[in-house]
Amino acid sequence: MASKGSVLSERDLLDVMGTLVSARSLARHFEKQVKDDPKIAEIVKLFPPPPGVIESIARCISDRGEVLDSGLTQT
C-alpha cells in the first residue's frame, strides 16, 4: 500500500514493525549458526534491516495502535 502512495494505518504500521522484529530475531539466530554453516552468513547479508524503522514506529504508535504524542515531536 505504501509503495502505491497509500497511507498505512496504525495497525498496518504495527504489523510492519512486528515483521521487522521477527526478521531481526531470525537474522540474529542465523548469525549464531554461521560457524556451522558459512552459507547462512551470505543469506543473512541479503536482508539487512532498515535502520531505525522499528524504533520510529515504536516511538509513534502504542502497542494498542494509538498514535503517541511523544513520537510526533523531535527535539
C-alpha positions, 0 to 999 in steps of 0.5 A: 500500500505504501509503495502505491502512495497509500497511507498505512494505518496504525495497525498496518504500521504495527504489523510492519514493525512486528515483521521487522522484529521477527526478521531481526530475531531470525537474522540474529539466530542465523548469525549464531549458526554461521560457524556451522554453516558459512552459507547462512552468513551470505543469506543473512547479508541479503536482508539487512534491516532498515535502520531505525524503522522499528524504533520510529514506529515504536516511538509513534504508535502504542502497542494498542495502535494509538498514535503517541504524542511523544513520537510526533515531536523531535527535539 
